[in-house]
Amino acid sequence: MKIVFICGSFEPGHDGVGDYLRLLCLELMLNGIDVAVAAINDRHLKGELETINAGDANHVAALRIPAGLTAVNRMEILRKYIAEFNPDWISLQYVAFSFHDKGLDFGLNNMLMDVGKGKKWEVMFHEIAVGMYKGASVKEVLWGKVQLYLVKQLLRKLKPVVHTTNMVYLEQLKRMGAKARLLPLFSNIPVVSPEQVQEKLRTTHHRRETINIVVFGSIYPDAPIESFAARAKAYADLNDVKIKLIIIGRSGNELERWMKIWTGAGLDAECLGKLSEKSISEILTEAEFGIFTTPLSLAEKSGSVAAMRAHGVHLLAVSRDRAYGGIGAVNNLYGISAFDGGSLDDFFNGEKDFSYNPSLAGTAKQFVDDLSVNIE
């Protein structure tokens, strides 16, 4: 089987979908699948095209097309690349904003039809549209309706095998008539010490003088950090422990406010910033507890959640959850609880549930299996 994957950018460490795709491709290569990547709107290239040859098992063949090229030039280059590789399947890794700054690439569907004539298609929806949640602004709702229209046209024209990462998007796609399936998201951070993680999963939480809580990834601006910090301080005082917040990665504009609120509550905090994958894995392997601010209904689409889960970190959603597209609150497959403003006793002392913990190998196998059969 030969597959060309189409994405927006493919800069290592700077694009979540690109990093996801790189790992998936390497796993597929180990299983005898011939793969190549075409990044058709790479904002990290300022000059000419970049072509990466596979060379060995640690590199994925890729074509990176700078974002500055015209749509016509991009189409011609992509058409030639696909024709030369001659794939059995073309997989589109869909995030509207990866192909257009406003997430409104009106020419994308026709371009894909042109370059993929006679080919079978698969589309992985990492995101669908803005404004799908209850309480979205009028601007977001109207913006999202146009994006949903383009998605519907994409499905109609390509007639693809359809995947997504979470139950909310799955329901949305089914409402559009797509015969969609879940394809679980795996961790973008390889586990350095799997034996240590497995040992951690077998043990119960134990009392420590200091409880470290890890935050990894972007911090959403509407997360209830004030009430969470207050409850963490109350737990620390009542149980005579120290609670420290450890923040990893590019957290976004909320970082400074979080640090101020947390330390203002009389708790310790440390921001480690951007680290190597190895260093992140080592920290997550040691960590027992973590929090995230992605809406709980969309937890399965978060790469940082997948990474912490893969390292056996017991998680709590400190987020403002939302009803999406009239679907209402959807239970997350991970079984993660949400912070409701109350006591943290259950979080620090409750049972850990890692019965659902997708792996790269498992996701790659399902991907191939789904392409090998008709989805009814």
Summary of the structure (lengths in Angstrom):
residues: 376
radius of gyration: 21.5
end to end distance: 21.6
largest distance: 66.9
contacts: 1204
relative contact order: 0.12
helix: 39%
strand: 20%
